[in-house]
Amino acid sequence: MRALVTGGAGFVGSNLCWELSARGWDVVALDDMSNGVFQNLQGFPGDVVAADVGDVAYWAPRVGKVDAVFHQAAITDTTVTDQKLMMRVNVEAFRDLLGWAAKAKVKKVVYASSAATYGDLPVPHREDATPKPLNVYGFSKAVMETVAAEAKGVKAVGLRYFNVFGPREAHKGKYSSMIWQLSLQMREGRRPRIFEFGEQYRDHIYVKDVVDANIKAFAKAAPGVYNCCTGRKTDFNAIIAALNEALGAKLAPDYFKNPYSFYQNETLGDPAKARKVFGFAAQWTPERGIADYIGGGRKPATVGV
């Protein structure tokens, strides 16, 4: 099997490239290197094409025929307020990609959507809810889903990623996961700073599960949109406890008042549809993921399943 992974030098994209290659796929990573970094693909045995996803005329002859497309390229910075830029990069480039995929007779396109499409809807978030994004990033992902549903001649599967963490995210800096950012504070011996009183929770999903969801979706999922989540609540106090265990530390949280009125106190996905349709169920609890990622594989003392 041959795959094109867009955003291949980015966080999820690079993890996909490595895992697909390990499973025997012939993989082409496509990345304009504006957000991804070469270190994520250092030693990668597949091809790397440097190009913007929207510049199909340039990269298509270089990529050639593929069986699968895993589309991860996007502006993921939710603080970007340039609406035209966000829509051009996230939506219009995707539209062009789907047009090429149809002509090239690609078997299936699996693309990254986001839990940001739900906004502040009540949890647990289910796929049949009407999207209510709070920013242009979430809006762009909702429009991508509409574009995919209306695309002719290509099967497209969208995965709404929840709070992804794991290896190869460090290049994202302040936009990396809170798990990574808190771990950096704690490695320096500083108390991890979180909002009062650490009871806000997220549906944290390990990147290895996200990669597995992409591969399973290509193999079995019918066209449509599915949550890519654990269906499990993990608050920030529990995250800090797991980080302490992984790092061999005993650092208490440094609580401070939340200054943001628009902050989401909770995110939680319903994993039932993905489990039923293509057999995806997250295998990594946040505690196990943190032990594998931050602690170098050290098993936590307790794992909540």
TIMARBA-163487 format. One record per residue (C-alpha): residue number from 1; x, y, z. Coordinates in steps of 0.05 Angstrom, whole numbers, plus 5000, padded with zeros to 4 digits. Example, Ala and Ser with C-alpha at 12.3 -4.5 7.8 and 13.67 -1.06 7.14 Angstrom:
BEGIN
<rec nr="1" px="5246" py="4910" pz="5156"/>
<rec nr="2" px="5273" py="4979" pz="5143"/>
***
This chain:
BEGIN
<rec nr="1" px="5000" py="5000" pz="5000"/>
<rec nr="2" px="5023" py="5071" pz="4985"/>
<rec nr="3" px="5002" py="5131" pz="5026"/>
<rec nr="4" px="5007" py="5206" pz="5022"/>
<rec nr="5" px="5010" py="5240" pz="5090"/>
<rec nr="6" px="5000" py="5315" pz="5087"/>
<rec nr="7" px="5031" py="5355" pz="5144"/>
<rec nr="8" px="5080" py="5297" pz="5148"/>
<rec nr="9" px="5132" py="5336" pz="5187"/>
<rec nr="10" px="5081" py="5359" pz="5239"/>
<rec nr="11" px="5057" py="5326" pz="5303"/>
<rec nr="12" px="5005" py="5275" pz="5284"/>
<rec nr="13" px="5030" py="5272" pz="5212"/>
<rec nr="14" px="5100" py="5250" pz="5230"/>
<rec nr="15" px="5074" py="5197" pz="5278"/>
<rec nr="16" px="5031" py="5171" pz="5222"/>
<rec nr="17" px="5089" py="5169" pz="5174"/>
<rec nr="18" px="5132" py="5129" pz="5221"/>
<rec nr="19" px="5078" py="5079" pz="5240"/>
<rec nr="20" px="5054" py="5068" pz="5169"/>
<rec nr="21" px="5126" py="5056" pz="5147"/>
<rec nr="22" px="5136" py="5007" pz="5204"/>
<rec nr="23" px="5075" py="4969" pz="5180"/>
<rec nr="24" px="5106" py="4962" pz="5111"/>
<rec nr="25" px="5071" py="5019" pz="5075"/>
<rec nr="26" px="5107" py="5061" pz="5022"/>
<rec nr="27" px="5097" py="5131" pz="5050"/>
<rec nr="28" px="5105" py="5201" pz="5020"/>
<rec nr="29" px="5106" py="5258" pz="5070"/>
<rec nr="30" px="5081" py="5324" pz="5042"/>
<rec nr="31" px="5097" py="5387" pz="5082"/>
<rec nr="32" px="5113" py="5459" pz="5065"/>
<rec nr="33" px="5155" py="5461" pz="5130"/>
<rec nr="34" px="5119" py="5524" pz="5155"/>
<rec nr="35" px="5096" py="5488" pz="5218"/>
<rec nr="36" px="5129" py="5420" pz="5216"/>
<rec nr="37" px="5203" py="5408" pz="5230"/>
<rec nr="38" px="5253" py="5364" pz="5196"/>
<rec nr="39" px="5273" py="5332" pz="5263"/>
<rec nr="40" px="5206" py="5296" pz="5264"/>
<rec nr="41" px="5226" py="5258" pz="5201"/>
<rec nr="42" px="5301" py="5251" pz="5212"/>
<rec nr="43" px="5319" py="5181" pz="5188"/>
<rec nr="44" px="5250" py="5169" pz="5157"/>
<rec nr="45" px="5255" py="5117" pz="5102"/>
<rec nr="46" px="5200" py="5146" pz="5058"/>
<rec nr="47" px="5200" py="5205" pz="5010"/>
<rec nr="48" px="5190" py="5277" pz="5033"/>
<rec nr="49" px="5160" py="5328" pz="4984"/>
<rec nr="50" px="5165" py="5401" pz="5004"/>
<rec nr="51" px="5103" py="5436" pz="4979"/>
<rec nr="52" px="5039" py="5471" pz="5000"/>
<rec nr="53" px="4979" py="5424" pz="4999"/>
<rec nr="54" px="4941" py="5474" pz="4955"/>
<rec nr="55" px="4995" py="5473" pz="4901"/>
<rec nr="56" px="4970" py="5408" pz="4871"/>
<rec nr="57" px="4999" py="5421" pz="4802"/>
<rec nr="58" px="5069" py="5423" pz="4833"/>
<rec nr="59" px="5067" py="5363" pz="4880"/>
<rec nr="60" px="5020" py="5314" pz="4845"/>
<rec nr="61" px="5070" py="5292" pz="4792"/>
<rec nr="62" px="5123" py="5283" pz="4846"/>
<rec nr="63" px="5077" py="5242" pz="4891"/>
<rec nr="64" px="5048" py="5197" pz="4837"/>
<rec nr="65" px="4995" py="5145" pz="4850"/>
<rec nr="66" px="4974" py="5129" pz="4922"/>
<rec nr="67" px="4922" py="5085" pz="4953"/>
<rec nr="68" px="4908" py="5128" pz="5014"/>
<rec nr="69" px="4913" py="5200" pz="5036"/>
<rec nr="70" px="4919" py="5219" pz="5109"/>
<rec nr="71" px="4907" py="5294" pz="5110"/>
<rec nr="72" px="4937" py="5326" pz="5172"/>
<rec nr="73" px="4962" py="5393" pz="5144"/>
<rec nr="74" px="4927" py="5454" pz="5172"/>
<rec nr="75" px="4933" py="5517" pz="5213"/>
<rec nr="76" px="4919" py="5490" pz="5282"/>
<rec nr="77" px="4934" py="5553" pz="5322"/>
<rec nr="78" px="4867" py="5573" pz="5351"/>
<rec nr="79" px="4892" py="5643" pz="5365"/>
<rec nr="80" px="4899" py="5659" pz="5291"/>
<rec nr="81" px="4846" py="5713" pz="5276"/>
<rec nr="82" px="4861" py="5721" pz="5201"/>
<rec nr="83" px="4797" py="5690" pz="5177"/>
<rec nr="84" px="4816" py="5692" pz="5103"/>
<rec nr="85" px="4882" py="5657" pz="5116"/>
<rec nr="86" px="4850" py="5604" pz="5160"/>
<rec nr="87" px="4796" py="5588" pz="5109"/>
<rec nr="88" px="4845" py="5588" pz="5051"/>
<rec nr="89" px="4895" py="5541" pz="5084"/>
<rec nr="90" px="4846" py="5495" pz="5119"/>
<rec nr="91" px="4786" py="5493" pz="5072"/>
<rec nr="92" px="4807" py="5512" pz="5002"/>
<rec nr="93" px="4870" py="5471" pz="5001"/>
<rec nr="94" px="4829" py="5412" pz="5026"/>
<rec nr="95" px="4778" py="5423" pz="4970"/>
<rec nr="96" px="4834" py="5421" pz="4919"/>
<rec nr="97" px="4863" py="5358" pz="4952"/>
<rec nr="98" px="4796" py="5322" pz="4947"/>
<rec nr="99" px="4790" py="5342" pz="4874"/>
<rec nr="100" px="4857" py="5311" pz="4859"/>
<rec nr="101" px="4841" py="5249" pz="4900"/>
<rec nr="102" px="4778" py="5237" pz="4859"/>
<rec nr="103" px="4816" py="5243" pz="4793"/>
<rec nr="104" px="4873" py="5200" pz="4819"/>
<rec nr="105" px="4824" py="5146" pz="4842"/>
<rec nr="106" px="4850" py="5147" pz="4913"/>
<rec nr="107" px="4814" py="5093" pz="4953"/>
<rec nr="108" px="4800" py="5136" pz="5013"/>
<rec nr="109" px="4819" py="5203" pz="5045"/>
<rec nr="110" px="4822" py="5204" pz="5121"/>
<rec nr="111" px="4827" py="5276" pz="5146"/>
<rec nr="112" px="4837" py="5311" pz="5212"/>
<rec nr="113" px="4776" py="5348" pz="5238"/>
<rec nr="114" px="4771" py="5373" pz="5310"/>
<rec nr="115" px="4730" py="5373" pz="5373"/>
<rec nr="116" px="4733" py="5449" pz="5365"/>
<rec nr="117" px="4673" py="5441" pz="5319"/>
<rec nr="118" px="4631" py="5428" pz="5382"/>
<rec nr="119" px="4650" py="5492" pz="5417"/>
<rec nr="120" px="4616" py="5497" pz="5485"/>
<rec nr="121" px="4560" py="5447" pz="5471"/>
<rec nr="122" px="4542" py="5402" pz="5530"/>
<rec nr="123" px="4584" py="5340" pz="5540"/>
<rec nr="124" px="4590" py="5285" pz="5520"/>
<rec nr="125" px="4599" py="5309" pz="5449"/>
<rec nr="126" px="4565" py="5266" pz="5397"/>
<rec nr="127" px="4573" py="5269" pz="5322"/>
<rec nr="128" px="4499" py="5283" pz="5308"/>
<rec nr="129" px="4503" py="5350" pz="5345"/>
<rec nr="130" px="4499" py="5414" pz="5303"/>
<rec nr="131" px="4569" py="5445" pz="5303"/>
<rec nr="132" px="4577" py="5508" pz="5346"/>
<rec nr="133" px="4650" py="5530" pz="5339"/>
<rec nr="134" px="4675" py="5587" pz="5381"/>
<rec nr="135" px="4731" py="5609" pz="5334"/>
<rec nr="136" px="4749" py="5610" pz="5261"/>
<rec nr="137" px="4793" py="5549" pz="5269"/>
<rec nr="138" px="4733" py="5507" pz="5293"/>
<rec nr="139" px="4691" py="5538" pz="5238"/>
<rec nr="140" px="4742" py="5519" pz="5185"/>
<rec nr="141" px="4740" py="5447" pz="5208"/>
<rec nr="142" px="4664" py="5446" pz="5206"/>
<rec nr="143" px="4666" py="5473" pz="5135"/>
<rec nr="144" px="4717" py="5420" pz="5117"/>
<rec nr="145" px="4667" py="5367" pz="5139"/>
<rec nr="146" px="4614" py="5397" pz="5094"/>
<rec nr="147" px="4663" py="5399" pz="5035"/>
<rec nr="148" px="4681" py="5326" pz="5047"/>
<rec nr="149" px="4609" py="5304" pz="5051"/>
<rec nr="150" px="4593" py="5338" pz="4984"/>
<rec nr="151" px="4656" py="5315" pz="4947"/>
<rec nr="152" px="4643" py="5272" pz="4886"/>
<rec nr="153" px="4684" py="5211" pz="4868"/>
<rec nr="154" px="4722" py="5203" pz="4932"/>
<rec nr="155" px="4708" py="5170" pz="5000"/>
<rec nr="156" px="4726" py="5217" pz="5056"/>
<rec nr="157" px="4728" py="5202" pz="5131"/>
<rec nr="158" px="4737" py="5258" pz="5183"/>
<rec nr="159" px="4764" py="5246" pz="5252"/>
<rec nr="160" px="4747" py="5297" pz="5305"/>
<rec nr="161" px="4810" py="5298" pz="5347"/>
<rec nr="162" px="4802" py="5314" pz="5421"/>
<rec nr="163" px="4861" py="5334" pz="5465"/>
<rec nr="164" px="4920" py="5299" pz="5432"/>
<rec nr="165" px="4987" py="5292" pz="5466"/>
<rec nr="166" px="5050" py="5252" pz="5454"/>
<rec nr="167" px="5118" py="5248" pz="5420"/>
<rec nr="168" px="5138" py="5298" pz="5365"/>
<rec nr="169" px="5095" py="5355" pz="5391"/>
<rec nr="170" px="5151" py="5397" pz="5423"/>
<rec nr="171" px="5161" py="5440" pz="5361"/>
<rec nr="172" px="5091" py="5469" pz="5372"/>
<rec nr="173" px="5117" py="5509" pz="5432"/>
<rec nr="174" px="5062" py="5544" pz="5471"/>
<rec nr="175" px="5011" py="5509" pz="5427"/>
<rec nr="176" px="5033" py="5440" pz="5447"/>
<rec nr="177" px="4991" py="5400" pz="5496"/>
<rec nr="178" px="4983" py="5422" pz="5568"/>
<rec nr="179" px="5013" py="5355" pz="5587"/>
<rec nr="180" px="5078" py="5372" pz="5552"/>
<rec nr="181" px="5079" py="5444" pz="5578"/>
<rec nr="182" px="5067" py="5422" pz="5650"/>
<rec nr="183" px="5121" py="5369" pz="5643"/>
<rec nr="184" px="5171" py="5423" pz="5622"/>
<rec nr="185" px="5155" py="5464" pz="5684"/>
<rec nr="186" px="5163" py="5403" pz="5729"/>
<rec nr="187" px="5229" py="5381" pz="5697"/>
<rec nr="188" px="5256" py="5448" pz="5718"/>
<rec nr="189" px="5234" py="5435" pz="5789"/>
<rec nr="190" px="5177" py="5486" pz="5786"/>
<rec nr="191" px="5107" py="5473" pz="5812"/>
<rec nr="192" px="5060" py="5462" pz="5753"/>
<rec nr="193" px="5013" py="5521" pz="5744"/>
<rec nr="194" px="4940" py="5506" pz="5731"/>
<rec nr="195" px="4874" py="5543" pz="5741"/>
<rec nr="196" px="4838" py="5538" pz="5808"/>
<rec nr="197" px="4828" py="5483" pz="5830"/>
<rec nr="198" px="4850" py="5434" pz="5777"/>
<rec nr="199" px="4781" py="5403" pz="5769"/>
<rec nr="200" px="4772" py="5423" pz="5697"/>
<rec nr="201" px="4776" py="5361" pz="5653"/>
<rec nr="202" px="4793" py="5341" pz="5583"/>
<rec nr="203" px="4787" py="5280" pz="5539"/>
<rec nr="204" px="4862" py="5270" pz="5532"/>
<rec nr="205" px="4881" py="5221" pz="5477"/>
<rec nr="206" px="4950" py="5194" pz="5464"/>
<rec nr="207" px="4978" py="5204" pz="5394"/>
<rec nr="208" px="4990" py="5130" pz="5386"/>
<rec nr="209" px="4915" py="5120" pz="5392"/>
<rec nr="210" px="4903" py="5175" pz="5341"/>
<rec nr="211" px="4949" py="5141" pz="5292"/>
<rec nr="212" px="4913" py="5076" pz="5303"/>
<rec nr="213" px="4846" py="5110" pz="5291"/>
<rec nr="214" px="4870" py="5137" pz="5224"/>
<rec nr="215" px="4894" py="5070" pz="5201"/>
<rec nr="216" px="4831" py="5034" pz="5223"/>
<rec nr="217" px="4788" py="5088" pz="5191"/>
<rec nr="218" px="4822" py="5077" pz="5124"/>
<rec nr="219" px="4812" py="5002" pz="5129"/>
<rec nr="220" px="4740" py="5000" pz="5152"/>
<rec nr="221" px="4704" py="5066" pz="5162"/>
<rec nr="222" px="4646" py="5088" pz="5118"/>
<rec nr="223" px="4649" py="5160" pz="5095"/>
<rec nr="224" px="4628" py="5208" pz="5149"/>
<rec nr="225" px="4653" py="5241" pz="5213"/>
<rec nr="226" px="4675" py="5206" pz="5277"/>
<rec nr="227" px="4701" py="5226" pz="5345"/>
<rec nr="228" px="4773" py="5208" pz="5358"/>
<rec nr="229" px="4771" py="5206" pz="5434"/>
<rec nr="230" px="4776" py="5162" pz="5495"/>
<rec nr="231" px="4707" py="5178" pz="5525"/>
<rec nr="232" px="4743" py="5188" pz="5592"/>
<rec nr="233" px="4746" py="5249" pz="5637"/>
<rec nr="234" px="4815" py="5266" pz="5664"/>
<rec nr="235" px="4823" py="5330" pz="5705"/>
<rec nr="236" px="4887" py="5369" pz="5712"/>
<rec nr="237" px="4899" py="5346" pz="5783"/>
<rec nr="238" px="4902" py="5274" pz="5756"/>
<rec nr="239" px="4949" py="5296" pz="5700"/>
<rec nr="240" px="4997" py="5327" pz="5750"/>
<rec nr="241" px="4994" py="5264" pz="5793"/>
<rec nr="242" px="5012" py="5222" pz="5732"/>
<rec nr="243" px="5068" py="5270" pz="5713"/>
<rec nr="244" px="5096" py="5267" pz="5784"/>
<rec nr="245" px="5096" py="5191" pz="5780"/>
<rec nr="246" px="5129" py="5190" pz="5711"/>
<rec nr="247" px="5182" py="5241" pz="5731"/>
<rec nr="248" px="5194" py="5214" pz="5801"/>
<rec nr="249" px="5174" py="5282" pz="5829"/>
<rec nr="250" px="5129" py="5308" pz="5885"/>
<rec nr="251" px="5109" py="5376" pz="5860"/>
<rec nr="252" px="5042" py="5404" pz="5883"/>
<rec nr="253" px="5000" py="5445" pz="5835"/>
<rec nr="254" px="5007" py="5520" pz="5836"/>
<rec nr="255" px="4935" py="5543" pz="5829"/>
<rec nr="256" px="4917" py="5611" pz="5800"/>
<rec nr="257" px="4852" py="5645" pz="5780"/>
<rec nr="258" px="4826" py="5633" pz="5709"/>
<rec nr="259" px="4826" py="5701" pz="5674"/>
<rec nr="260" px="4787" py="5676" pz="5613"/>
<rec nr="261" px="4711" py="5681" pz="5610"/>
<rec nr="262" px="4709" py="5638" pz="5547"/>
<rec nr="263" px="4750" py="5581" pz="5575"/>
<rec nr="264" px="4721" py="5511" pz="5566"/>
<rec nr="265" px="4720" py="5476" pz="5633"/>
<rec nr="266" px="4705" py="5408" pz="5603"/>
<rec nr="267" px="4713" py="5369" pz="5539"/>
<rec nr="268" px="4690" py="5297" pz="5530"/>
<rec nr="269" px="4675" py="5257" pz="5468"/>
<rec nr="270" px="4628" py="5198" pz="5458"/>
<rec nr="271" px="4670" py="5142" pz="5426"/>
<rec nr="272" px="4611" py="5097" pz="5410"/>
<rec nr="273" px="4604" py="5112" pz="5336"/>
<rec nr="274" px="4677" py="5100" pz="5319"/>
<rec nr="275" px="4677" py="5036" pz="5360"/>
<rec nr="276" px="4615" py="5009" pz="5325"/>
<rec nr="277" px="4632" py="5029" pz="5253"/>
<rec nr="278" px="4706" py="5014" pz="5248"/>
<rec nr="279" px="4727" py="4983" pz="5313"/>
<rec nr="280" px="4768" py="5039" pz="5342"/>
<rec nr="281" px="4773" py="5043" pz="5418"/>
<rec nr="282" px="4830" py="5080" pz="5452"/>
<rec nr="283" px="4880" py="5033" pz="5484"/>
<rec nr="284" px="4921" py="5084" pz="5523"/>
<rec nr="285" px="4894" py="5118" pz="5585"/>
<rec nr="286" px="4926" py="5186" pz="5598"/>
<rec nr="287" px="4965" py="5156" pz="5655"/>
<rec nr="288" px="4995" py="5101" pz="5612"/>
<rec nr="289" px="5008" py="5151" pz="5556"/>
<rec nr="290" px="5044" py="5198" pz="5603"/>
<rec nr="291" px="5087" py="5141" pz="5630"/>
<rec nr="292" px="5105" py="5121" pz="5559"/>
<rec nr="293" px="5117" py="5192" pz="5535"/>
<rec nr="294" px="5145" py="5231" pz="5593"/>
<rec nr="295" px="5171" py="5175" pz="5637"/>
<rec nr="296" px="5205" py="5134" pz="5582"/>
<rec nr="297" px="5159" py="5075" pz="5591"/>
<rec nr="298" px="5157" py="5074" pz="5668"/>
<rec nr="299" px="5091" py="5044" pz="5689"/>
<rec nr="300" px="5049" py="5089" pz="5735"/>
<rec nr="301" px="5032" py="5063" pz="5804"/>
<rec nr="302" px="4958" py="5066" pz="5789"/>
<rec nr="303" px="4922" py="5067" pz="5722"/>
<rec nr="304" px="4849" py="5086" pz="5718"/>
<rec nr="305" px="4816" py="5048" pz="5661"/>
***
